[in-house]
């Protein structure tokens, strides 16, 4: 099964980054994958990259629901949003995901977002 993205408003993703650049977390008793999806940059254009979460089967073999756009607001230091997703951790019922912020200078900055 494939992860459907055609229901997301405002953009049409051309690719999706599934492992190794994704993270698994549990929410409401179900495993989810958080990853990036987007459009490819071409000459003179900038690709659009968004963060999505997808509910998965218990064995992580296939999606069992629609992807949800969970892209956080861009931070001042990012200049391009989220480049890739890192690991996740849940502490006292709160789930946090590390991510690599993108910017045109190729500097790598690490951010943390809370999944709510």
Secondary structure, DSSP 8 states (H G I E B T S, - for coil): -----TTSTT---SEEE-TTS-EEEEETTEEEEEEEEE----TT----EEEEEEEB-TTSSSB-S--EE------TTTSS-EEEEEEEEEETTEEEEEEEE--TT---EEEEEEE-
